[in-house]
Amino acid sequence: MEQLLAFVVDHPYLVGSFAVLLALFVRNEMVRGGTTVSSQELVAMVNSQDALVLDIRDKKEFEEGHIVDAINIPHGNLESRVDELKKYKEKPIVITCKQGQHSGAAGTALKKMGFEHVTRLRGGLAEWRGANMPVVKA
């Protein structure tokens, strides 16, 4: 720990640059795939705005449990199967994955394809289950 403090004191520009780059990276990751919504906000969006839940996990994980009425298009197949989503282009789309790590990249891809109302489920299905929200098995 003493060495870390000595390094910080001896290299303030290097440490400062690292902190700025880290903050910019985190900000970019949060913004790039759309805003995030909590489990309760997702339920409200589905009920009031008829939002589509897009589950980008693998088919096997999807069949083990998913949000009611979610559509499954695995992350790796998203670009080749985007035609299945064309009819939902005007609706809000909430992307979910296992823990919220891949939904940002999927959100960015959908935005590039012309989908405007893209959000992500914060924490993915792990947070959904942690909030004791219902899942269905295929």
Buried (B, 14 or more C-beta within 10 A) or exposed (E): EEEEEEEEEEEEEEBEEEEEEEEEEEEEEEEEBBEBBBBEBBBEBBEEEEBBBBBBBBEEBBEEBBBEEBBBBBBEBBEEEBEEBEEBBEBBBBBBBBEBEBBBBBBBBBBEBEBEBBBBBBBBBBBBBEEEBEEEEE
